[in-house]
Amino acid sequence: MSQAADTTGVNSAEIPLGQRLRDRRLALDLTLKDVADGAGLSVGFISQIERGITIPSLTSLINVCRVLGSDVGDFLAQPRGDKPVTRHDQRPVYALGSNAVTYERLSASFPGNVLRSVIFHEPPGFRSEPMSHEGEEIFFILEGALTIEIDGERTILETGDSVHFPSTRTHATWNHTTSSTTVLHTCTMDVFGDGAPAGRPETSMAVSRATSRKSAPKPLKILKGKTQ
């Protein structure tokens, strides 16, 4: 699966994302540390966002927006999840800026839904900021490879590999390759602003390797009308 080329900017507004976030912070009389502590990010990282030096991930932007009492839609135009079916050649591709991670929304929005899912394309060399938040999430590598670090432990995921973990653990990703990496990402955090999910995070992590899933399943034995 190749990375889509067309991306949508942060909004039609000409004011850079970082400046708008800074203006909102100052309007609330908050310090960089206030925002950083509330969003679970570093002061240096918030400062870099505001100065336009770095571009946050979608998850980090949402955490910052929560501290600022703003909706992510004030800074990023995302597709609506009003249809249960998406087509591979018809999904809008959006991003927070140029040379950033691009996203394709998969999941729909309906009363009671708790799963949010996107396909994202992480450019070569991109490193996300360490973060932690509520819920749980799954990464499944569709194409390429990705380094994921969870509570200081690094794991390289290759095509067909996956990882499932509670989002309360500090995590970050790094595309250590020279090509774009395409990932199917599912989480319970409300990354679209559709409504707060419910759930209780656990404390374990499960990694699934593509090679371990290729062996043929064992046939079921039928004994007196029962399977085992």
VENRAMO-V97201 format. One record per backbone hydrogen bond with DSSP energy under -1.0 kcal/mol. NH is the residue of the N-H (numbers start at 1). CO is the residue of the C=O. Records with the same first field share a line. If there is no record, write none. Layout:
NH = CO ; CO
//
This chain:
20 = 16
21 = 17
22 = 18
23 = 19
24 = 20
25 = 21
26 = 22
27 = 23
28 = 24
29 = 26
30 = 25
35 = 31
36 = 32
37 = 33
38 = 34
39 = 35
40 = 36
41 = 36
46 = 42
47 = 43
48 = 44
49 = 45
50 = 46
51 = 47
52 = 49
53 = 48
54 = 48
61 = 57
62 = 58
63 = 59
64 = 60
65 = 61
66 = 62
67 = 63
68 = 64
69 = 66
70 = 65
74 = 71
75 = 72
76 = 72
90 = 87
94 = 103
95 = 8
102 = 121
103 = 94
104 = 119
106 = 117
107 = 117
109 = 81
113 = 110
116 = 187
118 = 185
119 = 104
120 = 183
121 = 102
122 = 181
125 = 175
126 = 123
128 = 173
131 = 171
133 = 167
137 = 165
138 = 186
139 = 163
140 = 184
141 = 161
142 = 182
143 = 182
146 = 157
147 = 174
148 = 155
149 = 172
150 = 153
151 = 170
153 = 150
155 = 148
157 = 146
160 = 141
161 = 158
162 = 208
163 = 139
164 = 206
165 = 137
167 = 135
169 = 166
171 = 131
172 = 149
174 = 147
175 = 126
176 = 174
181 = 122
182 = 143
183 = 120
184 = 140
185 = 118
186 = 138
187 = 116
188 = 136
191 = 189
206 = 164
208 = 162
213 = 210
223 = 226
226 = 223
//
